[in-house]
Amino acid sequence: MESKQIDRRFGLAAVEMGFITVDQLFEAIKVQIKEELERGQHRLIGRILFDMGAMKLPQIDEVLETL
């Protein structure tokens, strides 16, 4: 599965599970897009949310288990 599709599903699942808000997801997506445009890097949404302090590793693992 392509990582962009996983990001989209990861973000929606994290919101549905109550780990993050829609606003936090949109902020992470903005960071992701900016990094891709400026640096050619693609960082996963879960990593961005973790680095933002919005999610903890156990929450990320729990979301990944549902995908």
All heavy atoms as TSV, in Angstrom:
chain	resi	resn	atom	element	x	y	z
A	1	MET	N	N	0.849	-1.181	0.000
A	1	MET	CA	C	0.000	0.000	0.000
A	1	MET	C	C	0.890	1.239	0.000
A	1	MET	O	O	1.882	1.290	0.697
A	1	MET	CB	C	-0.897	-0.020	1.241
A	1	MET	CG	C	-1.891	1.098	1.266
A	1	MET	SD	S	-3.006	1.033	2.712
A	1	MET	CE	C	-3.773	-0.541	2.493
A	2	GLU	N	N	0.542	2.208	-0.787
A	2	GLU	CA	C	1.316	3.437	-0.903
A	2	GLU	C	C	1.273	4.214	0.412
A	2	GLU	O	O	0.256	4.282	1.082
A	2	GLU	CB	C	0.716	4.275	-2.035
A	2	GLU	CG	C	1.542	5.479	-2.381
A	2	GLU	CD	C	0.952	6.224	-3.564
A	2	GLU	OE1	O	0.649	5.581	-4.575
A	2	GLU	OE2	O	0.804	7.432	-3.432
A	3	SER	N	N	2.411	4.837	0.787
A	3	SER	CA	C	2.483	5.510	2.079
A	3	SER	C	C	1.521	6.688	2.190
A	3	SER	O	O	1.020	6.974	3.257
A	3	SER	CB	C	3.911	5.966	2.383
A	3	SER	OG	O	4.322	6.970	1.493
A	4	LYS	N	N	1.225	7.380	1.107
A	4	LYS	CA	C	0.275	8.494	1.171
A	4	LYS	C	C	-1.115	7.986	1.537
A	4	LYS	O	O	-1.846	8.631	2.270
A	4	LYS	CB	C	0.251	9.269	-0.139
A	4	LYS	CG	C	1.512	10.084	-0.344
A	4	LYS	CD	C	1.445	10.915	-1.587
A	4	LYS	CE	C	2.757	11.667	-1.744
A	4	LYS	NZ	N	2.782	12.539	-2.863
A	5	GLN	N	N	-1.487	6.812	1.018
A	5	GLN	CA	C	-2.777	6.237	1.364
A	5	GLN	C	C	-2.796	5.814	2.834
A	5	GLN	O	O	-3.776	6.016	3.523
A	5	GLN	CB	C	-3.103	5.042	0.467
A	5	GLN	CG	C	-4.490	4.480	0.722
A	5	GLN	CD	C	-4.831	3.355	-0.230
A	5	GLN	OE1	O	-4.035	2.927	-1.038
A	5	GLN	NE2	N	-6.039	2.849	-0.119
A	6	ILE	N	N	-1.691	5.261	3.315
A	6	ILE	CA	C	-1.599	4.887	4.720
A	6	ILE	C	C	-1.710	6.129	5.589
A	6	ILE	O	O	-2.399	6.128	6.600
A	6	ILE	CB	C	-0.286	4.133	5.010
A	6	ILE	CG1	C	-0.324	2.764	4.330
A	6	ILE	CG2	C	-0.061	3.972	6.505
A	6	ILE	CD1	C	0.991	2.016	4.370
A	7	ASP	N	N	-1.042	7.232	5.208
A	7	ASP	CA	C	-1.127	8.481	5.962
A	7	ASP	C	C	-2.567	8.941	6.089
A	7	ASP	O	O	-3.019	9.310	7.159
A	7	ASP	CB	C	-0.333	9.593	5.265
A	7	ASP	CG	C	1.160	9.483	5.486
A	7	ASP	OD1	O	1.592	8.669	6.322
A	7	ASP	OD2	O	1.887	10.216	4.810
A	8	ARG	N	N	-3.283	8.919	4.978
A	8	ARG	CA	C	-4.669	9.372	4.976
A	8	ARG	C	C	-5.494	8.497	5.911
A	8	ARG	O	O	-6.247	8.990	6.724
A	8	ARG	CB	C	-5.203	9.321	3.540
A	8	ARG	CG	C	-6.261	10.311	3.280
A	8	ARG	CD	C	-6.667	10.451	1.821
A	8	ARG	NE	N	-6.087	9.556	0.836
A	8	ARG	CZ	C	-5.066	9.865	0.033
A	8	ARG	NH1	N	-4.485	11.029	0.112
A	8	ARG	NH2	N	-4.616	9.010	-0.852
A	9	ARG	N	N	-5.322	7.205	5.810
A	9	ARG	CA	C	-6.076	6.286	6.658
A	9	ARG	C	C	-5.641	6.408	8.107
A	9	ARG	O	O	-6.451	6.345	9.012
A	9	ARG	CB	C	-5.890	4.852	6.167
A	9	ARG	CG	C	-6.564	4.633	4.816
A	9	ARG	CD	C	-6.485	3.210	4.349
A	9	ARG	NE	N	-7.070	2.329	5.321
A	9	ARG	CZ	C	-6.678	1.083	5.552
A	9	ARG	NH1	N	-5.704	0.568	4.838
A	9	ARG	NH2	N	-7.261	0.329	6.447
A	10	PHE	N	N	-4.331	6.567	8.333
A	10	PHE	CA	C	-3.819	6.706	9.696
A	10	PHE	C	C	-4.449	7.920	10.361
A	10	PHE	O	O	-4.938	7.840	11.483
A	10	PHE	CB	C	-2.291	6.845	9.694
A	10	PHE	CG	C	-1.718	6.989	11.079
A	10	PHE	CD1	C	-1.259	5.887	11.758
A	10	PHE	CD2	C	-1.668	8.230	11.701
A	10	PHE	CE1	C	-0.757	6.007	13.048
A	10	PHE	CE2	C	-1.167	8.366	12.981
A	10	PHE	CZ	C	-0.714	7.248	13.653
A	11	GLY	N	N	-4.427	9.043	9.669
A	11	GLY	CA	C	-4.981	10.281	10.233
A	11	GLY	C	C	-6.447	10.156	10.568
A	11	GLY	O	O	-6.888	10.556	11.654
A	12	LEU	N	N	-7.216	9.597	9.650
A	12	LEU	CA	C	-8.652	9.429	9.901
A	12	LEU	C	C	-8.900	8.478	11.068
A	12	LEU	O	O	-9.752	8.733	11.916
A	12	LEU	CB	C	-9.352	8.916	8.642
A	12	LEU	CG	C	-9.428	9.891	7.480
A	12	LEU	CD1	C	-10.039	9.214	6.251
A	12	LEU	CD2	C	-10.210	11.131	7.855
A	13	ALA	N	N	-8.144	7.405	11.117
A	13	ALA	CA	C	-8.305	6.448	12.219
A	13	ALA	C	C	-7.940	7.100	13.548
A	13	ALA	O	O	-8.640	6.903	14.550
A	13	ALA	CB	C	-7.445	5.210	11.979
A	14	ALA	N	N	-6.877	7.891	13.580
A	14	ALA	CA	C	-6.456	8.557	14.819
A	14	ALA	C	C	-7.530	9.520	15.313
A	14	ALA	O	O	-7.784	9.616	16.516
A	14	ALA	CB	C	-5.133	9.284	14.612
A	15	VAL	N	N	-8.181	10.216	14.376
A	15	VAL	CA	C	-9.278	11.119	14.751
A	15	VAL	C	C	-10.464	10.303	15.266
A	15	VAL	O	O	-11.025	10.607	16.327
A	15	VAL	CB	C	-9.709	12.010	13.561
A	15	VAL	CG1	C	-11.001	12.750	13.877
A	15	VAL	CG2	C	-8.596	12.990	13.196
A	16	GLU	N	N	-10.837	9.264	14.534
A	16	GLU	CA	C	-11.977	8.436	14.930
A	16	GLU	C	C	-11.764	7.778	16.289
A	16	GLU	O	O	-12.717	7.584	17.048
A	16	GLU	CB	C	-12.252	7.376	13.866
A	16	GLU	CG	C	-12.827	7.953	12.587
A	16	GLU	CD	C	-12.906	6.942	11.458
A	16	GLU	OE1	O	-12.438	5.789	11.615
A	16	GLU	OE2	O	-13.426	7.322	10.397
A	17	MET	N	N	-10.510	7.454	16.615
A	17	MET	CA	C	-10.206	6.816	17.892
A	17	MET	C	C	-10.088	7.839	19.029
A	17	MET	O	O	-9.900	7.467	20.184
A	17	MET	CB	C	-8.928	5.994	17.771
A	17	MET	CG	C	-9.076	4.821	16.811
A	17	MET	SD	S	-7.531	3.979	16.466
A	17	MET	CE	C	-7.416	2.921	17.899
A	18	GLY	N	N	-10.175	9.109	18.691
A	18	GLY	CA	C	-10.144	10.158	19.700
A	18	GLY	C	C	-8.752	10.550	20.175
A	18	GLY	O	O	-8.610	11.250	21.173
A	19	PHE	N	N	-7.716	10.119	19.450
A	19	PHE	CA	C	-6.349	10.449	19.853
A	19	PHE	C	C	-5.952	11.867	19.462
A	19	PHE	O	O	-5.136	12.500	20.137
A	19	PHE	CB	C	-5.348	9.465	19.260
A	19	PHE	CG	C	-5.460	8.075	19.815
A	19	PHE	CD1	C	-5.378	6.972	18.985
A	19	PHE	CD2	C	-5.649	7.855	21.167
A	19	PHE	CE1	C	-5.464	5.681	19.492
A	19	PHE	CE2	C	-5.749	6.572	21.691
A	19	PHE	CZ	C	-5.663	5.482	20.842
A	20	ILE	N	N	-6.493	12.343	18.344
A	20	ILE	CA	C	-6.188	13.693	17.868
A	20	ILE	C	C	-7.471	14.348	17.382
A	20	ILE	O	O	-8.481	13.679	17.149
A	20	ILE	CB	C	-5.143	13.690	16.722
A	20	ILE	CG1	C	-5.663	12.900	15.512
A	20	ILE	CG2	C	-3.804	13.190	17.201
A	20	ILE	CD1	C	-4.824	13.052	14.250
A	21	THR	N	N	-7.391	15.663	17.204
A	21	THR	CA	C	-8.527	16.402	16.641
A	21	THR	C	C	-8.328	16.553	15.135
A	21	THR	O	O	-7.219	16.350	14.610
A	21	THR	CB	C	-8.622	17.798	17.267
A	21	THR	OG1	O	-7.466	18.557	16.890
A	21	THR	CG2	C	-8.735	17.732	18.783
A	22	VAL	N	N	-9.381	16.952	14.469
A	22	VAL	CA	C	-9.295	17.220	13.033
A	22	VAL	C	C	-8.302	18.351	12.792
A	22	VAL	O	O	-7.514	18.309	11.845
A	22	VAL	CB	C	-10.684	17.562	12.452
A	22	VAL	CG1	C	-10.587	18.059	11.019
A	22	VAL	CG2	C	-11.608	16.358	12.539
A	23	ASP	N	N	-8.304	19.356	13.664
A	23	ASP	CA	C	-7.364	20.471	13.515
A	23	ASP	C	C	-5.910	19.993	13.616
A	23	ASP	O	O	-5.047	20.462	12.868
A	23	ASP	CB	C	-7.622	21.547	14.571
A	23	ASP	CG	C	-8.895	22.334	14.303
A	23	ASP	OD1	O	-9.384	22.316	13.146
A	23	ASP	OD2	O	-9.421	22.953	15.245
A	24	GLN	N	N	-5.631	19.078	14.535
A	24	GLN	CA	C	-4.278	18.539	14.659
A	24	GLN	C	C	-3.885	17.761	13.401
A	24	GLN	O	O	-2.749	17.852	12.945
A	24	GLN	CB	C	-4.152	17.652	15.897
A	24	GLN	CG	C	-4.174	18.434	17.190
A	24	GLN	CD	C	-4.267	17.530	18.396
A	24	GLN	OE1	O	-5.102	16.626	18.456
A	24	GLN	NE2	N	-3.404	17.766	19.378
A	25	LEU	N	N	-4.828	17.014	12.849
A	25	LEU	CA	C	-4.559	16.272	11.616
A	25	LEU	C	C	-4.260	17.239	10.476
A	25	LEU	O	O	-3.288	17.052	9.741
A	25	LEU	CB	C	-5.742	15.373	11.262
A	25	LEU	CG	C	-5.629	14.629	9.929
A	25	LEU	CD1	C	-4.382	13.751	9.881
A	25	LEU	CD2	C	-6.889	13.793	9.687
A	26	PHE	N	N	-5.061	18.286	10.339
A	26	PHE	CA	C	-4.822	19.261	9.269
A	26	PHE	C	C	-3.466	19.935	9.436
A	26	PHE	O	O	-2.752	20.169	8.459
A	26	PHE	CB	C	-5.931	20.311	9.207
A	26	PHE	CG	C	-7.212	19.808	8.603
A	26	PHE	CD1	C	-8.431	20.300	9.040
A	26	PHE	CD2	C	-7.220	18.853	7.602
A	26	PHE	CE1	C	-9.624	19.839	8.487
A	26	PHE	CE2	C	-8.398	18.391	7.040
A	26	PHE	CZ	C	-9.606	18.894	7.489
A	27	GLU	N	N	-3.085	20.245	10.674
A	27	GLU	CA	C	-1.779	20.863	10.919
A	27	GLU	C	C	-0.658	19.914	10.493
A	27	GLU	O	O	0.320	20.332	9.865
A	27	GLU	CB	C	-1.638	21.244	12.388
A	27	GLU	CG	C	-0.397	22.036	12.687
A	27	GLU	CD	C	-0.314	23.359	11.948
A	27	GLU	OE1	O	-1.362	24.024	11.743
A	27	GLU	OE2	O	0.801	23.734	11.559
A	28	ALA	N	N	-0.792	18.635	10.822
A	28	ALA	CA	C	0.218	17.645	10.443
A	28	ALA	C	C	0.295	17.503	8.927
A	28	ALA	O	O	1.391	17.388	8.363
A	28	ALA	CB	C	-0.086	16.299	11.100
A	29	ILE	N	N	-0.839	17.532	8.263
A	29	ILE	CA	C	-0.859	17.432	6.802
A	29	ILE	C	C	-0.171	18.650	6.184
A	29	ILE	O	O	0.587	18.527	5.217
A	29	ILE	CB	C	-2.303	17.260	6.276
A	29	ILE	CG1	C	-2.834	15.882	6.682
A	29	ILE	CG2	C	-2.366	17.462	4.762
A	29	ILE	CD1	C	-4.316	15.690	6.435
A	30	LYS	N	N	-0.411	19.830	6.756
A	30	LYS	CA	C	0.255	21.033	6.249
A	30	LYS	C	C	1.770	20.912	6.386
A	30	LYS	O	O	2.511	21.276	5.465
A	30	LYS	CB	C	-0.252	22.277	6.981
A	30	LYS	CG	C	-1.643	22.712	6.572
A	30	LYS	CD	C	-1.988	24.096	7.047
A	30	LYS	CE	C	-2.105	24.182	8.539
A	30	LYS	NZ	N	-2.641	25.477	9.021
A	31	VAL	N	N	2.230	20.413	7.525
A	31	VAL	CA	C	3.669	20.212	7.731
A	31	VAL	C	C	4.204	19.229	6.693
A	31	VAL	O	O	5.257	19.459	6.081
A	31	VAL	CB	C	3.951	19.691	9.163
A	31	VAL	CG1	C	5.381	19.196	9.299
A	31	VAL	CG2	C	3.647	20.768	10.195
A	32	GLN	N	N	3.464	18.143	6.477
A	32	GLN	CA	C	3.893	17.121	5.532
A	32	GLN	C	C	4.024	17.700	4.116
A	32	GLN	O	O	5.016	17.487	3.426
A	32	GLN	CB	C	2.916	15.956	5.540
A	32	GLN	CG	C	3.365	14.782	4.707
A	32	GLN	CD	C	2.341	13.677	4.689
A	32	GLN	OE1	O	1.200	13.910	4.329
A	32	GLN	NE2	N	2.749	12.492	5.112
A	33	ILE	N	N	3.033	18.442	3.698
A	33	ILE	CA	C	3.046	19.029	2.360
A	33	ILE	C	C	4.193	20.030	2.221
A	33	ILE	O	O	4.917	20.031	1.216
A	33	ILE	CB	C	1.689	19.694	2.039
A	33	ILE	CG1	C	0.611	18.612	1.875
A	33	ILE	CG2	C	1.782	20.569	0.786
A	33	ILE	CD1	C	-0.798	19.150	1.821
A	34	LYS	N	N	4.372	20.871	3.228
A	34	LYS	CA	C	5.442	21.865	3.192
A	34	LYS	C	C	6.805	21.185	3.065
A	34	LYS	O	O	7.646	21.605	2.266
A	34	LYS	CB	C	5.397	22.724	4.452
A	34	LYS	CG	C	6.426	23.816	4.476
A	34	LYS	CD	C	6.310	24.665	5.724
A	34	LYS	CE	C	7.387	25.742	5.686
A	34	LYS	NZ	N	7.482	26.482	6.922
A	35	GLU	N	N	7.027	20.136	3.855
A	35	GLU	CA	C	8.303	19.424	3.788
A	35	GLU	C	C	8.518	18.770	2.425
A	35	GLU	O	O	9.627	18.769	1.899
A	35	GLU	CB	C	8.384	18.369	4.894
A	35	GLU	CG	C	8.565	18.963	6.268
A	35	GLU	CD	C	8.609	17.926	7.365
A	35	GLU	OE1	O	8.430	16.714	7.085
A	35	GLU	OE2	O	8.825	18.322	8.522
A	36	GLU	N	N	7.449	18.219	1.868
A	36	GLU	CA	C	7.573	17.594	0.551
A	36	GLU	C	C	7.936	18.625	-0.508
A	36	GLU	O	O	8.781	18.367	-1.373
A	36	GLU	CB	C	6.278	16.875	0.174
A	36	GLU	CG	C	6.090	15.566	0.906
A	36	GLU	CD	C	4.907	14.762	0.399
A	36	GLU	OE1	O	4.648	14.769	-0.811
A	36	GLU	OE2	O	4.242	14.129	1.232
A	37	LEU	N	N	7.299	19.782	-0.446
A	37	LEU	CA	C	7.563	20.819	-1.444
A	37	LEU	C	C	8.942	21.443	-1.269
A	37	LEU	O	O	9.642	21.702	-2.248
A	37	LEU	CB	C	6.492	21.909	-1.368
A	37	LEU	CG	C	5.098	21.497	-1.826
A	37	LEU	CD1	C	4.097	22.617	-1.547
A	37	LEU	CD2	C	5.093	21.129	-3.293
A	38	GLU	N	N	9.340	21.705	-0.031
A	38	GLU	CA	C	10.593	22.404	0.219
A	38	GLU	C	C	11.816	21.499	0.216
A	38	GLU	O	O	12.893	21.913	-0.190
A	38	GLU	CB	C	10.527	23.147	1.560
A	38	GLU	CG	C	9.553	24.311	1.550
A	38	GLU	CD	C	9.452	25.012	2.895
A	38	GLU	OE1	O	10.051	24.533	3.888
A	38	GLU	OE2	O	8.757	26.044	2.950
A	39	ARG	N	N	11.663	20.264	0.694
A	39	ARG	CA	C	12.826	19.397	0.865
A	39	ARG	C	C	12.749	18.101	0.067
A	39	ARG	O	O	13.691	17.316	0.078
A	39	ARG	CB	C	12.985	19.028	2.344
A	39	ARG	CG	C	13.144	20.215	3.239
A	39	ARG	CD	C	13.324	19.767	4.672
A	39	ARG	NE	N	13.070	20.878	5.571
A	39	ARG	CZ	C	12.552	20.766	6.760
A	39	ARG	NH1	N	12.218	19.596	7.226
A	39	ARG	NH2	N	12.363	21.826	7.509
A	40	GLY	N	N	11.603	17.837	-0.526
A	40	GLY	CA	C	11.435	16.577	-1.234
A	40	GLY	C	C	11.360	15.384	-0.298
A	40	GLY	O	O	11.561	14.258	-0.724
A	41	GLN	N	N	11.068	15.637	0.974
A	41	GLN	CA	C	10.965	14.577	1.980
A	41	GLN	C	C	9.507	14.227	2.214
A	41	GLN	O	O	8.651	15.097	2.204
A	41	GLN	CB	C	11.507	15.049	3.330
A	41	GLN	CG	C	12.985	15.107	3.456
A	41	GLN	CD	C	13.380	15.530	4.868
A	41	GLN	OE1	O	12.864	16.499	5.380
A	41	GLN	NE2	N	14.274	14.774	5.464
A	42	HIS	N	N	9.262	12.952	2.439
A	42	HIS	CA	C	7.917	12.521	2.822
A	42	HIS	C	C	8.003	11.873	4.199
A	42	HIS	O	O	8.566	10.793	4.348
A	42	HIS	CB	C	7.340	11.520	1.818
A	42	HIS	CG	C	5.977	11.039	2.211
A	42	HIS	ND1	N	4.854	11.792	1.981
A	42	HIS	CD2	C	5.574	9.920	2.853
A	42	HIS	CE1	C	3.804	11.133	2.462
A	42	HIS	NE2	N	4.221	10.006	2.992
A	43	ARG	N	N	7.486	12.588	5.196
A	43	ARG	CA	C	7.450	12.061	6.556
A	43	ARG	C	C	6.037	11.573	6.829
A	43	ARG	O	O	5.061	12.215	6.451
A	43	ARG	CB	C	7.801	13.176	7.552
A	43	ARG	CG	C	8.788	12.729	8.557
A	43	ARG	CD	C	9.356	13.769	9.474
A	43	ARG	NE	N	8.746	15.066	9.563
A	43	ARG	CZ	C	8.488	15.674	10.729
A	43	ARG	NH1	N	8.745	15.081	11.863
A	43	ARG	NH2	N	7.969	16.871	10.728
A	44	LEU	N	N	5.919	10.448	7.474
A	44	LEU	CA	C	4.607	9.889	7.762
A	44	LEU	C	C	3.858	10.745	8.779
A	44	LEU	O	O	4.460	11.359	9.668
A	44	LEU	CB	C	4.752	8.461	8.292
A	44	LEU	CG	C	5.370	7.463	7.311
A	44	LEU	CD1	C	5.570	6.118	8.000
A	44	LEU	CD2	C	4.521	7.317	6.070
A	45	ILE	N	N	2.536	10.766	8.632
A	45	ILE	CA	C	1.683	11.571	9.504
A	45	ILE	C	C	1.875	11.182	10.974
A	45	ILE	O	O	1.933	12.051	11.844
A	45	ILE	CB	C	0.195	11.432	9.093
A	45	ILE	CG1	C	-0.047	12.123	7.744
A	45	ILE	CG2	C	-0.730	12.008	10.155
A	45	ILE	CD1	C	0.115	13.622	7.749
A	46	GLY	N	N	1.990	9.904	11.245
A	46	GLY	CA	C	2.193	9.465	12.628
A	46	GLY	C	C	3.457	10.039	13.227
A	46	GLY	O	O	3.479	10.460	14.388
A	47	ARG	N	N	4.534	10.076	12.445
A	47	ARG	CA	C	5.805	10.651	12.918
A	47	ARG	C	C	5.652	12.141	13.177
A	47	ARG	O	O	6.135	12.677	14.158
A	47	ARG	CB	C	6.902	10.375	11.889
A	47	ARG	CG	C	8.192	11.113	12.127
A	47	ARG	CD	C	8.778	10.946	13.501
A	47	ARG	NE	N	9.315	9.635	13.702
A	47	ARG	CZ	C	9.865	9.223	14.849
A	47	ARG	NH1	N	9.963	10.029	15.867
A	47	ARG	NH2	N	10.313	8.016	14.971
A	48	ILE	N	N	4.965	12.825	12.283
A	48	ILE	CA	C	4.754	14.265	12.450
A	48	ILE	C	C	3.928	14.527	13.703
A	48	ILE	O	O	4.263	15.404	14.509
A	48	ILE	CB	C	4.085	14.872	11.199
A	48	ILE	CG1	C	5.034	14.771	9.996
A	48	ILE	CG2	C	3.687	16.328	11.441
A	48	ILE	CD1	C	4.395	15.081	8.660
A	49	LEU	N	N	2.850	13.781	13.884
A	49	LEU	CA	C	2.008	13.959	15.068
A	49	LEU	C	C	2.782	13.670	16.350
A	49	LEU	O	O	2.604	14.355	17.357
A	49	LEU	CB	C	0.758	13.076	14.966
A	49	LEU	CG	C	-0.261	13.545	13.921
A	49	LEU	CD1	C	-1.237	12.422	13.594
A	49	LEU	CD2	C	-1.000	14.781	14.405
A	50	PHE	N	N	3.660	12.674	16.312
A	50	PHE	CA	C	4.497	12.367	17.464
A	50	PHE	C	C	5.449	13.534	17.740
A	50	PHE	O	O	5.566	13.995	18.878
A	50	PHE	CB	C	5.298	11.080	17.216
A	50	PHE	CG	C	6.267	10.763	18.313
A	50	PHE	CD1	C	5.830	10.198	19.502
A	50	PHE	CD2	C	7.613	11.034	18.162
A	50	PHE	CE1	C	6.721	9.916	20.519
A	50	PHE	CE2	C	8.517	10.753	19.170
A	50	PHE	CZ	C	8.068	10.188	20.354
A	51	ASP	N	N	6.093	14.024	16.704
A	51	ASP	CA	C	7.036	15.132	16.866
A	51	ASP	C	C	6.342	16.410	17.330
A	51	ASP	O	O	6.949	17.234	18.021
A	51	ASP	CB	C	7.803	15.386	15.567
A	51	ASP	CG	C	8.790	14.271	15.238
A	51	ASP	OD1	O	9.098	13.444	16.133
A	51	ASP	OD2	O	9.247	14.216	14.077
A	52	MET	N	N	5.081	16.578	16.969
A	52	MET	CA	C	4.296	17.732	17.416
A	52	MET	C	C	3.847	17.575	18.874
A	52	MET	O	O	3.360	18.529	19.469
A	52	MET	CB	C	3.032	17.885	16.537
A	52	MET	CG	C	3.286	18.345	15.136
A	52	MET	SD	S	1.807	18.276	14.048
A	52	MET	CE	C	0.527	18.989	15.058
A	53	GLY	N	N	3.968	16.373	19.405
A	53	GLY	CA	C	3.499	16.121	20.763
A	53	GLY	C	C	2.017	15.797	20.842
A	53	GLY	O	O	1.441	15.735	21.926
A	54	ALA	N	N	1.403	15.568	19.682
A	54	ALA	CA	C	-0.028	15.298	19.635
A	54	ALA	C	C	-0.357	13.836	19.929
A	54	ALA	O	O	-1.471	13.519	20.343
A	54	ALA	CB	C	-0.595	15.694	18.277
A	55	MET	N	N	0.597	12.937	19.671
A	55	MET	CA	C	0.370	11.513	19.906
A	55	MET	C	C	1.579	10.897	20.584
A	55	MET	O	O	2.707	11.343	20.388
A	55	MET	CB	C	0.105	10.774	18.584
A	55	MET	CG	C	-1.214	11.103	17.931
A	55	MET	SD	S	-1.547	10.054	16.493
A	55	MET	CE	C	-2.044	8.529	17.301
A	56	LYS	N	N	1.312	9.847	21.360
A	56	LYS	CA	C	2.368	9.074	22.009
A	56	LYS	C	C	2.562	7.769	21.220
A	56	LYS	O	O	1.664	7.332	20.507
A	56	LYS	CB	C	1.986	8.763	23.447
A	56	LYS	CG	C	1.805	10.020	24.300
A	56	LYS	CD	C	1.452	9.639	25.712
A	56	LYS	CE	C	1.067	10.784	26.576
A	56	LYS	NZ	N	1.886	11.877	26.756
A	57	LEU	N	N	3.726	7.164	21.383
A	57	LEU	CA	C	4.028	5.942	20.629
A	57	LEU	C	C	2.995	4.832	20.823
A	57	LEU	O	O	2.605	4.188	19.839
A	57	LEU	CB	C	5.434	5.443	20.961
A	57	LEU	CG	C	6.570	6.309	20.415
A	57	LEU	CD1	C	7.922	5.758	20.867
A	57	LEU	CD2	C	6.516	6.389	18.907
A	58	PRO	N	N	2.503	4.575	22.047
A	58	PRO	CA	C	1.481	3.522	22.188
A	58	PRO	C	C	0.208	3.826	21.393
A	58	PRO	O	O	-0.432	2.915	20.873
A	58	PRO	CB	C	1.198	3.486	23.695
A	58	PRO	CG	C	2.423	4.056	24.339
A	58	PRO	CD	C	2.940	5.080	23.361
A	59	GLN	N	N	-0.147	5.100	21.289
A	59	GLN	CA	C	-1.322	5.473	20.496
A	59	GLN	C	C	-1.067	5.219	19.016
A	59	GLN	O	O	-1.954	4.716	18.311
A	59	GLN	CB	C	-1.662	6.952	20.718
A	59	GLN	CG	C	-2.124	7.268	22.122
A	59	GLN	CD	C	-2.242	8.757	22.360
A	59	GLN	OE1	O	-1.411	9.542	21.907
A	59	GLN	NE2	N	-3.282	9.141	23.084
A	60	ILE	N	N	0.122	5.558	18.561
A	60	ILE	CA	C	0.471	5.315	17.158
A	60	ILE	C	C	0.408	3.822	16.859
A	60	ILE	O	O	-0.170	3.401	15.855
A	60	ILE	CB	C	1.864	5.909	16.842
A	60	ILE	CG1	C	1.791	7.433	16.893
A	60	ILE	CG2	C	2.370	5.423	15.479
A	60	ILE	CD1	C	3.126	8.130	16.844
A	61	ASP	N	N	0.971	3.016	17.759
A	61	ASP	CA	C	0.925	1.568	17.576
A	61	ASP	C	C	-0.509	1.072	17.520
A	61	ASP	O	O	-0.846	0.202	16.704
A	61	ASP	CB	C	1.675	0.861	18.712
A	61	ASP	CG	C	3.188	1.060	18.621
A	61	ASP	OD1	O	3.691	1.392	17.530
A	61	ASP	OD2	O	3.856	0.875	19.663
A	62	GLU	N	N	-1.353	1.607	18.381
A	62	GLU	CA	C	-2.758	1.169	18.415
A	62	GLU	C	C	-3.461	1.494	17.102
A	62	GLU	O	O	-4.214	0.682	16.573
A	62	GLU	CB	C	-3.476	1.846	19.588
A	62	GLU	CG	C	-4.840	1.259	19.862
A	62	GLU	CD	C	-5.475	1.809	21.129
A	62	GLU	OE1	O	-4.748	2.224	22.047
A	62	GLU	OE2	O	-6.726	1.795	21.188
A	63	VAL	N	N	-3.206	2.681	16.561
A	63	VAL	CA	C	-3.802	3.042	15.276
A	63	VAL	C	C	-3.284	2.122	14.175
A	63	VAL	O	O	-4.057	1.612	13.361
A	63	VAL	CB	C	-3.525	4.529	14.923
A	63	VAL	CG1	C	-3.967	4.837	13.504
A	63	VAL	CG2	C	-4.205	5.461	15.910
A	64	LEU	N	N	-1.976	1.887	14.149
A	64	LEU	CA	C	-1.398	1.030	13.112
A	64	LEU	C	C	-1.961	-0.381	13.151
A	64	LEU	O	O	-2.118	-1.015	12.106
A	64	LEU	CB	C	0.131	1.008	13.239
A	64	LEU	CG	C	0.848	2.300	12.870
A	64	LEU	CD1	C	2.323	2.214	13.197
A	64	LEU	CD2	C	0.630	2.650	11.404
A	65	GLU	N	N	-2.294	-0.873	14.341
A	65	GLU	CA	C	-2.884	-2.204	14.461
A	65	GLU	C	C	-4.257	-2.290	13.799
A	65	GLU	O	O	-4.689	-3.380	13.428
A	65	GLU	CB	C	-2.989	-2.604	15.926
A	65	GLU	CG	C	-1.654	-2.901	16.565
A	65	GLU	CD	C	-1.755	-3.160	18.064
A	65	GLU	OE1	O	-2.879	-3.225	18.601
A	65	GLU	OE2	O	-0.690	-3.269	18.703
A	66	THR	N	N	-4.933	-1.156	13.637
A	66	THR	CA	C	-6.273	-1.164	13.044
A	66	THR	C	C	-6.246	-1.054	11.522
A	66	THR	O	O	-7.267	-1.243	10.879
A	66	THR	CB	C	-7.144	-0.013	13.596
A	66	THR	OG1	O	-6.639	1.234	13.119
A	66	THR	CG2	C	-7.191	-0.037	15.097
A	67	LEU	N	N	-5.081	-0.718	10.961
A	67	LEU	CA	C	-5.001	-0.496	9.503
A	67	LEU	C	C	-4.803	-1.783	8.738
A	67	LEU	O	O	-4.284	-2.726	9.195
A	67	LEU	CB	C	-3.869	0.478	9.175
A	67	LEU	CG	C	-4.001	1.863	9.790
A	67	LEU	CD1	C	-2.814	2.727	9.383
A	67	LEU	CD2	C	-5.289	2.539	9.374
